[in-house]
Amino acid sequence: MAGSSGGSHSLDGPKKARIEIIPLIDVIFFLLATFVLFTLSLNKIQSLPIDLPAAKANAAPNPEDDTVILQVSEAGSAYWNRELIPFSEIAPRLQNYKATSPNPHVLITGDDRAKVGATIKAFDEVRKSGIKQVSIETIYRASGR
């Protein structure tokens, strides 16, 4: 019974140690993922602080609100509070509005076929007049409404 001794010895002698590479790959991927997540958390997001206005649901119109609705139409004309005016009359009306209103506010809008260039020209006229409170409406509005 010379070769019947149990244990880790075989006929060739003791077993040789092996290096298993699969657990080593797992550890490398874990370290790589940790490094990537750590470096991503170091980036600072740079932004400007902005105070957005709060919307009021079903707010009744303010009777003291004298906002002018300036609508640009497809034909190159404009509507001043639903009154059809030529485009050249926008600047004098804005100057008169600024002189008579303590808190002038203009809402610029366009009908469904208005050209962007004409709307930008109207916006420039408001800017040239010195009125600081300008809003641009982004929903559909029929001509003259």
Summary of the structure (lengths in Angstrom):
residues: 145
radius of gyration: 37.1
end to end distance: 109.9
largest distance: 120.0
contacts: 269
relative contact order: 0.13
helix: 33%
strand: 17%
